Each structure stands twice: as structure tokens, then as C-alpha cells.
Amino acid sequence: MTMTALVAPTVADYEASADLATLLVRTTQNDTLSLPAEQLRLSCKCAHCTRARFDGRFPEGFPGIAITEIHDLGYGLNIAFSDGHNRGIYPKIYLMSLAGH
């Protein structure tokens, strides 16, 4: 019996939408996923945001937030936002889970 390993889809390519309000992700299975910038900013797990949540200082929303930079770190993306926050690293598996995959 031959067994074939199943490979979970992951991020193959990405870009910010023209209005910078959404991260568009193309997966290795050629699906296109959309992640709103506000959802990404709210989902940041960096130490600063984790501490702000713990202290009850983390905002409930980031209306109008935009993606200003994206850096590929191999295992994940470092995304910077229009509020100046640039510490968040989003592992590719985390991005897939945020998109419901």
C-alpha cells in the first residue's frame, strides 16, 4: 500500500489591496483569501499587544486602519499598519487560520 502525505495549503503569494484595507493571499492551492486590515490588527499577538490586552488597554476596533508595509520572513509575514504598529509577525499557518482555512 502506498501512502501519500497530505500537505496543508499555505501562503504562496500576498499583496495589500489597492485601498490598503485588505491583505490578499494566494494559497498553494491557488485559492485567494482576503483578510481585512482591521482583523489583522486586532489579531496581533506581539508582546506589546498581548500586554495591552492583559492590562485592558487594547482597543475594541481599529476603524480605517490600513496596511502600510509587508515583509516576508519565510515562515510568516511582518505587517505594519497606519497607526504606526509594526511589531506583529503573522505566521503563515496563523494567517490561514484567520482566513478560516
Buried (B, 14 or more C-beta within 10 A) or exposed (E): EEEEEEEEBBBEEBEBBEEBBBBBBBBEEEEEBEBBBBBBBBBBEBEEBEEBEEEEEBEEEBEEBBBBEBEEEEEBBBBBBBEEBEBBBBBBBBBBEBBEB
